[in-house]
Amino acid sequence: MKKIFGIVGLTVGATMMVAGAAMALDSSFDALSKSGKHQFYVWCTGGKSHTDSADGANAKEAQAALAAKAGDSCWPVWQGLAG
């Protein structure tokens, strides 16, 4: 029984950490034009999609850097500016 509660506690804690990390992103319209570390969901056809981040003077420059790195079958979708 203690093992079950321990596993449930770890799962709840990990979920709260992920939610807290997502809340730290600034996804406002103004954040698109700000410099810093931008986070993207890299969507891939025929491959494994994932999250990644890149520094840039704005979201467009950071996206271009990730797109070049990701290749032709993946496209980074902006999620926000890491805060």
C-alpha positions as semicolon CSV with decimal commas, in nm:
position;residue;x (nm);y (nm);z (nm)
1;M;0,000;0,000;0,000
2;K;0,286;0,238;0,079
3;K;0,438;0,166;-0,263
4;I;0,113;0,265;-0,435
5;F;0,093;0,595;-0,247
6;G;0,461;0,659;-0,320
7;I;0,410;0,607;-0,692
8;V;0,096;0,823;-0,691
9;G;0,285;1,094;-0,502
10;L;0,570;1,089;-0,753
11;T;0,326;1,106;-1,044
12;V;0,139;1,400;-0,894
13;G;0,467;1,578;-0,814
14;A;0,602;1,528;-1,166
15;T;0,274;1,653;-1,315
16;M;0,287;1,966;-1,101
17;M;0,649;2,029;-1,207
18;V;0,556;2,002;-1,576
19;A;0,258;2,232;-1,525
20;G;0,481;2,481;-1,342
21;A;0,733;2,476;-1,625
22;A;0,460;2,539;-1,880
23;M;0,334;2,833;-1,676
24;A;0,681;2,992;-1,690
25;L;0,645;3,045;-2,067
26;D;0,533;3,384;-2,193
27;S;0,311;3,305;-2,491
28;S;0,175;3,657;-2,534
29;F;0,180;3,827;-2,873
30;D;0,448;4,068;-2,748
31;A;0,679;3,779;-2,655
32;L;0,714;3,687;-3,023
33;S;0,927;3,996;-3,083
34;K;1,142;3,968;-2,768
35;S;1,493;3,825;-2,760
36;G;1,577;3,528;-2,542
37;K;1,523;3,153;-2,526
38;H;1,212;3,055;-2,721
39;Q;1,051;2,714;-2,671
40;F;0,901;2,517;-2,959
41;Y;0,714;2,194;-3,012
42;V;0,899;2,034;-3,303
43;W;0,639;1,846;-3,505
44;C;0,785;1,575;-3,728
45;T;0,629;1,363;-4,001
46;G;0,757;1,010;-4,000
47;G;0,966;1,075;-3,689
48;K;0,945;1,151;-3,322
49;S;0,807;1,494;-3,235
50;H;0,962;1,667;-2,933
51;T;1,010;1,998;-2,756
52;D;1,322;2,207;-2,806
53;S;1,436;2,562;-2,746
54;A;1,664;2,810;-2,919
55;D;1,800;3,155;-2,847
56;G;1,714;3,432;-3,087
57;A;1,658;3,804;-3,129
58;N;1,290;3,709;-3,176
59;A;1,076;3,399;-3,225
60;K;1,120;3,400;-3,603
61;E;1,501;3,384;-3,580
62;A;1,490;3,114;-3,312
63;Q;1,241;2,915;-3,523
64;A;1,466;2,940;-3,830
65;A;1,762;2,809;-3,631
66;L;1,562;2,509;-3,507
67;A;1,410;2,443;-3,850
68;A;1,758;2,425;-4,004
69;K;1,868;2,184;-3,731
70;A;1,552;1,970;-3,746
71;G;1,561;1,895;-4,119
72;D;1,298;1,880;-4,391
73;S;1,052;1,649;-4,216
74;C;1,013;1,858;-3,897
75;W;0,872;2,201;-3,822
76;P;0,906;2,394;-3,492
77;V;0,581;2,542;-3,359
78;W;0,634;2,830;-3,114
79;Q;0,511;2,773;-2,760
80;G;0,649;3,076;-2,580
81;L;0,942;3,270;-2,444
82;A;1,109;3,100;-2,148
83;G;1,094;3,325;-1,846
